[in-house]
């Protein structure tokens, strides 16, 4: 069992989570924890999957749940995807249509995050 940590940092009004080379059942729990940590800081999240070559159904499930949490708080989840394999799985499953997809981190950060409405 590897102790993988996912980089979580702030950039351009978003919290950025950097994905590993592969996301599968062996690390999807850690991926979920990283996204929860990111969303606790900011409901506007960019998931940088530019270096990710593989993502199985457990990773896709984590992404969809993160999107639902973000939308419930008026935020969003943007994905940076540039590898053919991950783009293909997003297209085949249809999941790519529910996210903002970007080919670079700079492109994903170019448009500011949505204004969050506060009930306070």
C-alpha positions as CSV (number, residue, x, y, z in Angstrom):
1,X,0.0,0.0,0.0
2,X,1.6,3.2,-1.1
3,X,1.4,6.5,0.9
4,X,0.6,8.8,-2.0
5,X,-0.2,12.4,-1.3
6,X,-1.9,14.6,-3.8
7,X,-0.6,18.2,-4.2
8,X,-3.3,20.7,-3.1
9,X,-2.5,24.4,-3.6
10,X,-4.2,27.8,-4.3
11,X,-3.9,29.4,-7.8
12,X,-6.0,32.1,-9.5
13,X,-8.9,32.0,-7.1
14,X,-9.1,28.2,-7.3
15,X,-7.8,25.3,-5.2
16,X,-5.8,23.1,-7.5
17,X,-5.4,19.3,-7.0
18,X,-2.7,17.6,-9.0
19,X,-3.5,14.0,-10.1
20,X,-0.9,11.3,-10.3
21,X,0.0,9.2,-13.3
22,X,-2.8,6.7,-12.5
23,X,-6.0,6.9,-10.5
24,X,-7.5,3.6,-9.7
25,X,-9.0,1.6,-6.7
26,X,-5.6,1.6,-5.0
27,X,-5.5,5.4,-4.6
28,X,-9.0,6.7,-5.2
29,X,-9.6,7.0,-1.5
30,X,-6.6,9.3,-1.2
31,X,-7.8,11.2,-4.3
32,X,-11.2,11.7,-2.6
33,X,-9.5,12.9,0.6
34,X,-7.5,15.5,-1.4
35,X,-10.6,16.8,-3.2
36,X,-12.5,17.0,0.1
37,X,-9.5,19.0,1.6
38,X,-9.5,21.2,-1.5
39,X,-13.2,21.9,-1.4
40,X,-13.0,22.7,2.3
41,X,-10.8,25.5,1.3
42,X,-12.7,26.6,-1.7
43,X,-15.7,25.2,-3.7
44,X,-14.0,26.3,-6.9
45,X,-11.5,23.5,-7.8
46,X,-9.3,22.7,-10.7
47,X,-8.2,19.1,-11.0
48,X,-4.9,19.0,-13.0
49,X,-4.9,15.6,-14.7
50,X,-2.4,16.7,-17.3
51,X,0.0,14.0,-16.2
52,X,-2.6,11.3,-15.6
53,X,-2.4,8.5,-18.1
54,X,-5.2,6.3,-16.6
55,X,-8.3,6.8,-14.5
56,X,-10.7,3.9,-13.7
57,X,-14.3,4.0,-12.6
58,X,-13.4,4.6,-9.0
59,X,-11.5,7.8,-10.0
60,X,-14.4,8.9,-12.2
61,X,-16.8,8.4,-9.3
62,X,-14.6,10.6,-7.1
63,X,-14.7,13.3,-9.7
64,X,-18.4,13.2,-10.2
65,X,-19.0,13.4,-6.4
66,X,-16.7,16.3,-6.1
67,X,-18.6,18.1,-8.9
68,X,-21.9,17.5,-7.1
69,X,-20.5,18.9,-3.8
70,X,-19.1,21.9,-5.6
71,X,-22.4,22.7,-7.4
72,X,-24.3,22.4,-4.2
73,X,-22.1,25.2,-2.8
74,X,-22.2,27.3,-5.9
75,X,-18.7,26.3,-7.0
76,X,-17.4,24.2,-9.8
77,X,-14.8,21.6,-10.7
78,X,-12.7,22.1,-13.8
79,X,-10.5,19.4,-15.3
80,X,-7.2,19.8,-17.0
81,X,-6.9,16.8,-19.3
82,X,-4.5,16.4,-22.2
83,X,-3.7,12.6,-22.4
84,X,-5.6,10.6,-25.0
85,X,-6.4,7.8,-22.6
86,X,-8.1,10.0,-20.1
87,X,-9.9,12.1,-22.7
88,X,-11.2,8.9,-24.2
89,X,-12.6,7.5,-21.0
90,X,-14.3,10.8,-20.3
91,X,-15.8,10.7,-23.8
92,X,-16.9,7.1,-23.7
93,X,-18.6,7.4,-20.4
94,X,-20.1,10.8,-21.2
95,X,-18.7,12.2,-18.0
96,X,-16.6,14.7,-19.9
97,X,-19.7,16.6,-20.9
98,X,-20.6,17.6,-17.3
99,X,-17.2,19.1,-16.5
100,X,-15.4,22.1,-17.9
101,X,-12.5,20.5,-19.7
102,X,-9.2,22.4,-20.4
103,X,-6.0,21.5,-22.2
104,X,-3.7,23.4,-19.8
105,X,-3.7,24.7,-16.2
106,X,-3.3,28.2,-17.5
107,X,-6.4,27.9,-19.7
108,X,-8.4,26.5,-16.7
109,X,-7.3,29.4,-14.5
110,X,-7.9,32.1,-17.1
111,X,-11.6,32.6,-16.4
112,X,-12.3,33.5,-12.8
113,X,-14.3,31.2,-10.6
114,X,-18.0,31.9,-10.1
115,X,-19.0,34.4,-7.5
116,X,-20.1,32.5,-4.4
117,X,-23.2,33.7,-2.7
118,X,-23.1,33.8,1.0
119,X,-26.1,33.5,3.3
120,X,-24.4,35.5,6.0
